[in-house]
Protein backbone atom coordinates (compact mmCIF):
# COMPACT_ATOMS: atom_id res chain seq x y z
CA UNK A 1 0.00 0.00 0.00
CA UNK A 2 1.29 3.44 -0.92
CA UNK A 3 1.95 6.13 1.67
CA UNK A 4 -0.73 8.83 2.04
CA UNK A 5 -0.46 11.37 -0.76
CA UNK A 6 -2.60 13.99 -2.45
CA UNK A 7 -3.58 13.63 -6.11
CA UNK A 8 -1.63 16.22 -8.12
CA UNK A 9 -3.86 19.17 -9.03
CA UNK A 10 -1.23 21.79 -9.73
CA UNK A 11 -1.33 23.72 -12.97
CA UNK A 12 2.21 25.11 -13.13
CA UNK A 13 5.32 22.95 -13.33
CA UNK A 14 9.01 23.73 -13.73
CA UNK A 15 11.99 21.63 -14.77
CA UNK A 16 14.32 20.83 -11.89
CA UNK A 17 18.05 20.16 -11.67
CA UNK A 18 19.65 17.64 -9.34
CA UNK A 19 20.03 19.43 -5.97
CA UNK A 20 23.50 17.92 -5.61
CA UNK A 21 24.95 17.87 -9.11
CA UNK A 22 23.16 20.80 -10.73
CA UNK A 23 22.89 20.72 -14.52
CA UNK A 24 23.69 17.04 -14.99
CA UNK A 25 21.49 14.87 -17.21
CA UNK A 26 18.79 12.82 -15.50
CA UNK A 27 17.06 9.78 -16.95
CA UNK A 28 13.32 9.18 -16.40
CA UNK A 29 12.85 5.87 -14.61
CA UNK A 30 9.30 5.82 -13.18
CA UNK A 31 6.37 7.23 -15.19
CA UNK A 32 3.53 7.34 -12.67
CA UNK A 33 0.04 8.83 -12.46
CA UNK A 34 0.67 12.46 -13.42
CA UNK A 35 4.31 12.68 -12.36
CA UNK A 36 7.73 11.24 -13.24
CA UNK A 37 10.76 10.28 -11.17
CA UNK A 38 14.15 10.67 -12.85
CA UNK A 39 17.59 9.47 -11.77
CA UNK A 40 20.61 11.78 -11.87
CA UNK A 41 23.37 10.27 -14.02
CA UNK A 42 25.95 11.93 -11.80
CA UNK A 43 25.11 10.90 -8.22
CA UNK A 44 22.16 8.53 -8.71
CA UNK A 45 19.62 10.66 -6.82
CA UNK A 46 15.95 10.03 -7.60
CA UNK A 47 13.81 13.15 -7.92
CA UNK A 48 10.57 14.30 -9.50
CA UNK A 49 11.01 16.23 -12.72
CA UNK A 50 9.20 18.44 -13.55
CA UNK A 51 7.84 19.66 -10.20
CA UNK A 52 4.98 21.94 -9.17
CA UNK A 53 5.63 25.49 -8.04
CA UNK A 54 6.25 25.57 -4.29
CA UNK A 55 3.33 27.92 -3.71
CA UNK A 56 0.97 25.32 -5.22
CA UNK A 57 2.73 22.36 -3.65
CA UNK A 58 2.25 23.72 -0.12
CA UNK A 59 -1.52 23.73 -0.66
CA UNK A 60 -1.47 19.93 -0.39
CA UNK A 61 -0.88 20.22 3.36
CA UNK A 62 -4.45 21.08 4.23
CA UNK A 63 -7.27 19.87 6.47
CA UNK A 64 -7.22 16.39 4.93
CA UNK A 65 -3.50 16.09 5.67
CA UNK A 66 -4.16 17.28 9.25
CA UNK A 67 -6.75 14.53 9.76
CA UNK A 68 -4.21 11.96 8.54
CA UNK A 69 -1.69 13.26 11.09
CA UNK A 70 -4.25 13.23 13.91
CA UNK A 71 -5.30 9.66 13.14
CA UNK A 72 -1.69 8.40 13.16
CA UNK A 73 0.02 10.64 15.72
CA UNK A 74 0.60 7.99 18.39
CA UNK A 75 1.97 5.47 15.91
CA UNK A 76 4.23 8.13 14.41
CA UNK A 77 5.51 9.06 17.87
CA UNK A 78 6.55 5.49 18.58
CA UNK A 79 8.23 5.14 15.17
CA UNK A 80 10.16 8.38 15.70
CA UNK A 81 11.32 7.28 19.14
CA UNK A 82 12.41 3.90 17.82
CA UNK A 83 14.23 5.55 14.93
CA UNK A 84 16.25 8.01 16.99
CA UNK A 85 16.98 5.32 19.56
CA UNK A 86 18.60 3.27 16.78
CA UNK A 87 21.23 5.98 16.27
CA UNK A 88 22.00 6.58 19.93
CA UNK A 89 19.69 9.43 20.91
CA UNK A 90 19.15 8.06 24.40
CA UNK A 91 22.54 6.37 24.75
CA UNK A 92 24.68 9.44 24.24
CA UNK A 93 23.00 12.50 22.63
CA UNK A 94 20.49 13.06 25.43
CA UNK A 95 22.92 11.99 28.13
CA UNK A 96 25.66 14.32 26.88
CA UNK A 97 23.26 17.20 26.32
CA UNK A 98 21.90 17.12 29.87
CA UNK A 99 25.36 16.72 31.39
CA UNK A 100 26.37 20.05 29.85
CA UNK A 101 23.21 22.10 30.49
CA UNK A 102 19.89 21.94 32.31
CA UNK A 103 17.56 22.33 29.33
CA UNK A 104 19.09 21.51 25.94
CA UNK A 105 17.19 22.64 22.85
CA UNK A 106 15.39 20.35 20.39
CA UNK A 107 13.86 21.52 17.10
CA UNK A 108 11.42 19.25 15.28
CA UNK A 109 10.89 20.29 11.65
CA UNK A 110 7.66 18.89 10.23
CA UNK A 111 6.40 18.36 13.76
CA UNK A 112 2.75 17.86 12.69
CA UNK A 113 0.59 18.12 15.83
CA UNK A 114 3.61 18.46 18.13
CA UNK A 115 3.34 15.04 19.73
CA UNK A 116 7.11 14.39 19.74
CA UNK A 117 8.09 17.78 21.15
CA UNK A 118 5.39 17.44 23.79
CA UNK A 119 6.88 14.10 24.81
CA UNK A 120 10.46 15.41 24.89
CA UNK A 121 9.39 18.47 26.88
CA UNK A 122 8.33 16.12 29.68
CA UNK A 123 11.86 14.70 29.60
CA UNK A 124 13.38 18.13 30.19
CA UNK A 125 14.10 19.38 26.68
CA UNK A 126 13.34 22.93 25.62
CA UNK A 127 11.42 22.24 22.43
CA UNK A 128 10.34 24.06 19.30
CA UNK A 129 8.39 22.86 16.28
CA UNK A 130 8.05 23.92 12.65
CA UNK A 131 5.07 22.82 10.53
CA UNK A 132 3.72 23.92 7.14
CA UNK A 133 0.25 22.44 7.73
CA UNK A 134 -1.57 25.31 9.43
CA UNK A 135 -4.38 23.23 11.05
CA UNK A 136 -1.82 20.83 12.54
CA UNK A 137 0.34 23.65 13.90
CA UNK A 138 -2.68 25.39 15.39
CA UNK A 139 -3.85 22.15 17.02
CA UNK A 140 -0.41 21.60 18.56
CA UNK A 141 -0.28 25.08 20.04
CA UNK A 142 -3.84 24.90 21.36
CA UNK A 143 -4.21 21.29 22.51
CA UNK A 144 -0.62 20.49 23.50
CA UNK A 145 0.66 23.86 24.63
CA UNK A 146 3.85 23.55 22.57
CA UNK A 147 5.63 26.19 20.52
CA UNK A 148 5.16 25.64 16.78
CA UNK A 149 6.06 28.03 13.96
CA UNK A 150 3.70 27.77 10.98
CA UNK A 151 5.76 27.73 7.81
CA UNK A 152 9.09 26.39 6.59
CA UNK A 153 12.38 26.17 8.46
CA UNK A 154 13.81 28.94 6.30
CA UNK A 155 10.84 31.21 7.02
CA UNK A 156 11.19 30.72 10.79
CA UNK A 157 14.52 32.61 10.80
CA UNK A 158 15.77 31.12 14.06
CA UNK A 159 19.02 32.54 15.50
CA UNK A 160 22.27 30.98 14.34
CA UNK A 161 23.89 28.32 16.56
CA UNK A 162 20.72 28.02 18.62
CA UNK A 163 19.67 24.33 18.82
CA UNK A 164 21.44 21.27 20.19
CA UNK A 165 19.40 18.89 18.03
CA UNK A 166 17.43 19.36 14.80
CA UNK A 167 15.11 16.47 13.96
CA UNK A 168 13.11 15.97 10.74
CA UNK A 169 11.10 12.80 10.23
CA UNK A 170 9.71 12.19 6.74
CA UNK A 171 10.33 15.78 5.72
CA UNK A 172 13.35 15.98 3.43
CA UNK A 173 11.73 13.82 0.75
CA UNK A 174 8.95 16.43 0.43
CA UNK A 175 11.33 19.32 -0.27
CA UNK A 176 12.18 20.81 -3.61
CA UNK A 177 15.46 22.27 -2.33
CA UNK A 178 16.77 19.72 0.18
CA UNK A 179 20.26 21.25 -0.04
CA UNK A 180 18.93 24.60 1.20
CA UNK A 181 17.11 22.84 4.04
CA UNK A 182 20.29 21.06 5.16
CA UNK A 183 22.21 24.34 4.93
CA UNK A 184 19.65 26.11 7.14
CA UNK A 185 19.62 23.23 9.63
CA UNK A 186 23.39 23.58 9.92
CA UNK A 187 23.12 27.33 10.48
CA UNK A 188 20.67 27.03 13.39
CA UNK A 189 22.58 24.18 15.05
CA UNK A 190 25.09 24.87 17.78
CA UNK A 191 28.73 23.93 17.12
CA UNK A 192 28.88 20.12 16.86
CA UNK A 193 25.08 19.95 17.14
CA UNK A 194 23.16 16.91 15.86
CA UNK A 195 20.90 16.52 12.84
CA UNK A 196 18.57 13.49 12.89
CA UNK A 197 16.80 12.60 9.64
CA UNK A 198 14.26 9.85 8.98
CA UNK A 199 13.30 9.28 5.35
CA UNK A 200 12.46 6.48 2.87
CA UNK A 201 15.44 4.52 1.59
CA UNK A 202 15.47 4.34 -2.21
CA UNK A 203 18.39 1.94 -2.00
CA UNK A 204 16.43 -0.56 0.07
CA UNK A 205 15.02 -3.93 -0.91
CA UNK A 206 11.41 -2.73 -1.24
CA UNK A 207 12.36 0.11 -3.58
CA UNK A 208 14.46 -2.22 -5.74
CA UNK A 209 11.69 -4.83 -5.83
CA UNK A 210 8.64 -2.59 -6.32
CA UNK A 211 10.22 0.25 -8.35
CA UNK A 212 7.41 2.59 -9.46
CA UNK A 213 4.95 0.65 -7.28
CA UNK A 214 7.07 1.26 -4.20
CA UNK A 215 4.96 2.79 -1.46
CA UNK A 216 7.18 5.89 -1.26
CA UNK A 217 7.06 6.63 -5.00
CA UNK A 218 4.22 9.11 -4.51
CA UNK A 219 3.29 12.55 -5.80
CA UNK A 220 4.09 14.28 -2.50
CA UNK A 221 7.72 13.12 -2.53
CA UNK A 222 9.97 15.41 -4.53
CA UNK A 223 13.25 13.60 -3.76
CA UNK A 224 14.02 10.01 -2.77
CA UNK A 225 17.38 9.40 -1.12
CA UNK A 226 19.47 6.29 -0.65
CA UNK A 227 21.97 6.07 2.20
CA UNK A 228 24.69 6.93 -0.32
CA UNK A 229 23.02 10.01 -1.80
CA UNK A 230 21.88 11.38 1.57
CA UNK A 231 25.40 10.97 2.95
CA UNK A 232 26.79 12.79 -0.09
CA UNK A 233 24.41 15.71 0.46
CA UNK A 234 25.14 15.95 4.18
CA UNK A 235 28.88 15.89 3.66
CA UNK A 236 28.59 18.48 0.88
CA UNK A 237 26.73 20.81 3.27
CA UNK A 238 29.16 20.51 6.16
CA UNK A 239 27.99 17.53 8.20
CA UNK A 240 29.78 14.42 9.38
CA UNK A 241 27.55 11.32 9.21
CA UNK A 242 28.12 9.37 12.41
CA UNK A 243 25.51 6.60 12.21
CA UNK A 244 22.73 5.32 10.00
CA UNK A 245 20.25 2.47 10.34
CA UNK A 246 17.42 1.10 8.22
CA UNK A 247 14.33 -0.99 8.91
CA UNK A 248 11.45 -2.67 7.04
CA UNK A 249 12.09 -5.76 4.90
CA UNK A 250 9.11 -6.61 2.71
CA UNK A 251 5.70 -4.91 2.32
CA UNK A 252 2.97 -5.92 4.74
CA UNK A 253 0.61 -8.44 3.13
CA UNK A 254 3.14 -9.67 0.58
CA UNK A 255 4.14 -12.69 2.68
CA UNK A 256 3.04 -14.52 5.85
CA UNK A 257 3.79 -12.71 9.10
CA UNK A 258 6.60 -15.07 10.11
CA UNK A 259 8.40 -14.51 6.80
CA UNK A 260 7.98 -10.74 7.10
CA UNK A 261 9.41 -10.86 10.62
CA UNK A 262 12.52 -12.68 9.41
CA UNK A 263 12.86 -10.37 6.40
CA UNK A 264 12.55 -7.27 8.60
CA UNK A 265 15.32 -8.50 10.88
CA UNK A 266 17.57 -9.32 7.96
CA UNK A 267 16.89 -5.94 6.33
CA UNK A 268 17.84 -4.08 9.48
CA UNK A 269 20.99 -6.11 9.93
CA UNK A 270 22.06 -5.78 6.30
CA UNK A 271 21.13 -2.10 5.92
CA UNK A 272 18.66 -2.50 3.05
CA UNK A 273 15.50 -1.63 4.94
CA UNK A 274 12.66 0.47 3.55
CA UNK A 275 13.19 3.48 5.84
CA UNK A 276 16.43 4.94 7.16
CA UNK A 277 17.48 7.14 10.04
CA UNK A 278 20.70 9.14 9.79
CA UNK A 279 22.56 10.87 12.58
CA UNK A 280 24.91 13.62 11.44
CA UNK A 281 26.95 16.18 13.34
CA UNK A 282 27.71 19.75 12.39
CA UNK A 283 31.28 19.70 11.10
CA UNK A 284 33.32 22.70 12.23
CA UNK A 285 36.01 22.24 9.58
C-alpha angles and dihedrals in degrees: 000000000000122000117259110282139160121244108252111257100160120128101198124062133176133198113252133209125217106277089222105036102028116204097017120132117263126200121219109240107163121040104191137169102309098334141065133216116211131191121227110237089212106053103003096243117159115222140157114259123213102025134193121257110271092239090060095039093057090058088073090073096077140125092303090054089048091054090051090053093047092050093051104032098111093047090047091051092055092046091050092049092048091048097052091042088059091063097045104267093145097030097058117343096063093035093051093043094054093044089060100041142008099240116020117194126250124188119195113196112200089019094165107194093356097251095140096047090047089054094047091047088063087055092056103266122137100230139198131179136204121199133167094199102089097200091051093048092048091049091051093051093045104037101030102031093228129139112254128169113212109225139036129323090251092052092051091067095201117187118272118262091013109128132060093203133022114194127188120176117191092345110105093062089060094055127100093202105035091162091060090048092053090047092053092046089055092050095054094044121095118243107294090005121158130251116198117192129183116188142142115283111232089187093059130108095257093053092048092047100042100032108173090008091057110127092239095052091096137137094252093059113085097176132025116199133200121205088260097051094043090050090050091052094047093049091047090055097048106271132126112218107223103173141359133183135180135202140185120071112192131000117274111260095024094097140009115288094252092054091048090051091054092044092050091053092048092047092053093047094046096042097238098111125140096248129036137201120204128194115201133173129216105257113220095198 
